[in-house]
């Protein structure tokens, strides 16, 4: 396992963290909570120290399961809990809400579900266009001063939004989507974070399974799964293009390194300048088995260029993950 120190916080992060979005059913089809719990316990046993969750995942269930797993394992002191605030379920849909009253309620709910007195990395899940960023930043700054959180992060923020936030409060982490098929952050977000010493915790490293090596033209998705017609990458003719790219990348990973496609995709991320942590999403314990093959090797310049050539051949125009953006609440 590789680790990094989160500057000025005393936190030590495994460079692969466990992302819990897919564990609890919403947007991903039916899920088994006990299987999710077993996955969390296995991740702890594997030495993962960073666990990323949010109240929006399973309407609090993800936090409940994580809190239970950490309590049962008796290892709270060596784990880093990263959760978020600023989304709310309203009439069966998620909307943005960074009003101060909701943020205060969101925090107390998360502390209770996670069975902890302090949140290690507390993140704004999405910027709320109805609330001043400066007020949100001031709220997070107060939490830091009061010792309720140890570090401040944002998720899905632009450089301009991070700049405004940093005028009021320190910013330790940023969490954008990033993978071989979704590289929009390379233009501005990643350079900004490098320049200002902001650690990046990148999510969707396997692009919702497209880079897992498990998908074929015959793969189907259950109702409620975002990949069943919502995510445009999984709609023809683009789906076939991405599968062909995945097949070529998989062959290269096997021929050059004896690795799987998933291992190549995540190693590529970890070798990118400015990427601190890749958040590996898993729904079942066996989904974690490939993590052990990430360590002790890296991609050289020739391998990086071969990967670029494959991507340009099959998916020269990448589809951004903008479909994941939740709407603002009613004013």
N, C-alpha and C positions, 0 to 999 in steps of 0.2 A: 504494500500500500504506500502511496505517496501522500505527503501532508504539506500543508502551508500554514503559516501563522497569520492570523488576521490582525494587522498592525494596530497597536494601541488598545487592544481589547483583551489580550491574553487567551484568545480562543485559538484552538488548533483544529483545522478542518482537514478531513480526508479529501483528496482531490476527486474522488468519486463519492457523491452523496446520494442518498436514496430519496427520489421524488415519489410522493404518495398520491399524486393526482388521480392516477388510473385505478387505484385500489378500491374505490368505494362506489363505483357504478355510474355516477352522473357523467354523461358524455362518452362513456366507454362501454356501455352495455352492462348486463348483470354482473355482479361481483359477489364473492363470498367473504364476509367479514372475518371469519376464522382463518381462511386462507391468507387474507391480508395480514392478520396478526402473526401468523407463522412466518410470513415473508419479512416482517419487521424484526422478529426475533433472529431469523437467519442473518439478516444484514448486520445486526449487532454482533453476532458470533463471528462474522467475517472481518470485523474490525472497522467497519464504516462508522465514522463518528458524527457525520453531518446528516441530519434528517430534515427534509423540507416538506412542510405541510401548509394548510390554510383552512380557515373556517368554511370556505366555499366548497371544499372537497368533501362530497358526501354529506353536506349540510351539518358539518361538525364531526361526522363519524371518523374521518381520517385522524383528527386530533385526539379523539377518544381512544382509538386503537393505539396510536403512538404513545399516549400517556400510560396506557395499560401495559404495553410492551416494555417500556422503560422501567416502570415500577416493578414489574415481575422480574426483570433482569437485574435490578438493583444496581444500575450503573449510571444514574443521572449525572454524577460528577464528571464523567469522562465523555459525555455526549453533548453535541451542539444541536439545539432545537432552533430551527428557522421556521417561523410562521408569518402570517400576513394579516393585514387589516384593510378594510375599505371596500369590500364587496358585500352585498346583502341579497338574500333570497326574498323575492317579492312576487307573490302569485305564481310560484313555480318557475320563476326565471331569476337569473343573477343580474343585478344592476350595480353600478358604481355608487358608493356612498361613503364619502370621507367627511361627512358632517362631524363636528366635534362630539356631539352626543352619541352618535353611532360608534365612533372610534373608541370612546370610553367603554361602551357596552361590549364591543367586539373584543377588547383587551381582556376584560374580566371573564368573558365566556371562554376565551382561549386558555387563560391561566387555569381555570377550573377543569376544563376538559383534558388539558395536558398534565394535570396534577403537579404543577410546578409553581414556584414563587417568582421565578424570573424567566423571561424569554431571552435566549442568547442573541438571535438576530431577528429583529422585528421589521417587517417590510410593508411598504404601501403596495398593495396588489396591482392596482391600476390607478393612474391619475384620474381625478374626478373633475370634469370641466365646470361643475357647479360650485366648487369650493376652492378658495384661494390656496395655492400650493404653500404659501408662506405660513398659513394657519396650520396646515397639516404638519409641516416641518417643525413648527414651534411645539405642537403637541408631542411629537416624537422626541424632541429635545428635552422636554420636561420628563418624559418617561426615563430617558437616559440618566438625567440628573437625579431622579428619585430612586434609581437602582432597580426599576422594574424590567428594564431591558439592558443588554450589554453592548449591542451594536445596532446601527440603523441601516436599513436597506430599502431599495425601491425595486419594483418590477415593472417592466414594460414602459419605461420612461425614455423620452428623447433626451439628447444632450442639453437642449434648452431648458427642459423641465428639471433635469438634475442640477443645472446651473442655478436656477431660482431656488431650488430646495437647499442647496449648499450655502446660500447666503444667510440662512437662518440656523441650520443644524449640520453637524458633520454627517458625511455619507460614507459608510464603510463598504457596502456591497451594492451591486446592481444585478438584477436577474432578467436577462433577455432570452428569447428563443434563439437557438443557434445549432446548426448541424450542417452536414455536407450539402443538403438540399435547400437549406434556408439560411442564407449568408448575408442578409440585409444589414446586420449590425456592423459588418466590416467597414462600411462607408463612413459612419460617424460615431456610433455608440461605443464600439470597441476602442477606437483611438482616443476618444474622450476619457474613457475609464483608465486606459493606460497612462494618459497624461496626468490625471489627477489622483492616481494611486487608489482607485476604487476597484476592489476585487469583484470579479464577475462569477456568478453562479449560473451557468447556462442551462436552460431547460430544453426538453425535447431533443436530446442528443441523437436519438434513433428515429427522429421524425415520425413519431406515432406508429412505429413498427416497420416503416418502409426500409429502414436500415438494420432491421433485426436479422435478416436472412431467412425469415420464416414465411414470408408472403409470396403467393403465387397468383396467376390469373384466376385461379379457382377460389381464392380466399373470399369469404363472405363475412359480413358484419351484422350483428343483431340490431333490432330497432333500438333507438336511443344512443347508439354508438355514432360519434361524430364522423367516423369514416364511412358511414352508410349514406353518402350523398351530400354531407355538409362540408367536409374538407375537400376542396377542389382537386387536390392531388390524387384522390382515390376515385375520380370520375374519368371515364374514358373520353378522349384518347390519351390524356396525360398519365393516367395510372399505368398503362403499358410502357410508356416512356420511362417512368421512374423505376419500374420493375426491371427494365433492360439495363438501366444504369446500375441498379443494385446488383444485378447478376454479374456485370463486368467488374464491379468493385470487389465483389465476393471472390471471383476467380483470381483477381490480383492479390487479395489478402492471403489466399491459400498458397498461391504459387510463390509469392515473395517472402512471406513470413510464417506460413503454416498457421495463420490466424483466421478467425471468422470475420464475416462482414461487420458484425456489431463491435468486435474488438478493434478493427481497423477504424471504424467511424468514431469511436470514443477516443482512441489514441490520437487520431487526427486532431480532435478538439483540444486534448490536453497539450498537444505540441504547438498550438497556436499562441503567438505572443499576446499576453493580456488575458488569457483564459485561466481562471483560478481553479474552478470546480465544474465538473459535469454532473448533472443530476440525473442519475440512472433511474428510470421508471420501471417498476415491477409490480405485477399482480399476484405472482405465485413464487414460492421459494426457488424453484429451478430456474427462474428467469435471472437469478443472481449468479449462477454458476460461471458465466463467462468473465466475470469481473477479475478473477484471479489471473487471467491471461493478458491483463493490461500492462503489467509491470515488467521492468527490465529491458525494454526496447523502445525505440522511437523511430519516427519517419525521417529519412534524410531528404535532401533537396530533390534528388531524382524521383523518389517515391511521391513526393508532393506534386511534382510536375505530371507524373503519370496519372495521378488522381484528377488533377485539373483537366487533363486531356479527355479522360473518360466522361467527366461531367459535361464538358463542352460538346462532346459528341452526342450525348443522349438527352441532356436537359439544358440546352443553352439559355433558355429563358425560365428561370426558377419562379415558382408561384410563392408569394410571401404568405406568412401565416396570419394575415389580417382578419380572417374569418373568426379567430378566437376572441376578438376584442368585444367585451361586454358593453351593452349600451349604458348611457347615463340614465339615472332614474328620472321620473317626471318632476319637473321643477315645481 
